[in-house]
Amino acid sequence: MQVQVISSVKEACSAKFTQKTAIAIDVLRATSTIVTALSAGAASIVPAETVMDARAMQRPGDVMGGERFCRKIAGFDLGNSPKEYSELAVKGRRVILTTTNGTRAIHKSMRADYVLAASLLNAEACARAAVELKRDVVILCAGSHDDFAIEDGLCAGLLVEHMKAISPAPIECDDFGFAMHAMYRERASRILETLRSGQSGRRLQKLGSKGDIDDCANVDSLPIVPCLNGEQIIVRRSIS
């Protein structure tokens, strides 16, 4: 199985995803929020690229969530903090979500045969699903403002680590994927420290959202796989 890791949304082009499984990552915080919301019982997540798109999609009963530049969008129900997506807030409801980078990464991936959303919270479950799907894999790090974000690279490395452990066939990475796997192995005992030290983590701490970083650092704590089904993300059921 071939695994390619793309450093940021800016570096992604649709041709790279054809006939592959795409895994979109935005550890701080969009994909962590998606995993948390689905774990709390949200019926589905609809990723919107723009605020205007999100408002156009809204139907009665929907939860509107999202951020721009780490801040909740005016008039929306929720921001992009995982802790906001509690069972009380989202159970049984459709969530329309738009974020600065994460939902863009999901839209960039839509040419793939399958699109999964991964975070540190569900990396092992996503890696297992990717192996089950028997396609070459493209891991897209959302990044931050079109630049690489270390937390997404760390998660990409963790995904590679799990795929290598799970897959009966060899996992062959491109050079960037090889580097991210090496970084994960070197930083595996310092996950939270790494998230806090990166540019995105420092920005969230300045905005008073240090708790979000802690919540996003709980490795393999939520064994679910968000998978794109048409325009919405739902929980994928294992085929094994």
Secondary structure by P-SEA (a helix, b strand, c coil): cbbbbbcccccccccccccbbbbbbbcccaaaaaaaaaaacccbbbbbccaaaaaaaccccbbbbbccccccccccccccccccccccccccbbbbcccccaaaaaaaaccccbbbbbccccaaaaaaaaaaaccbbbbbcccccccccaaaaaaaaaaaaaaaaccccbbbbcaaaaaaaaaaaaacccaaaaaaacaaaaaaaaacaaaaaaaaaccccccbbbbbccccccbbbbcc
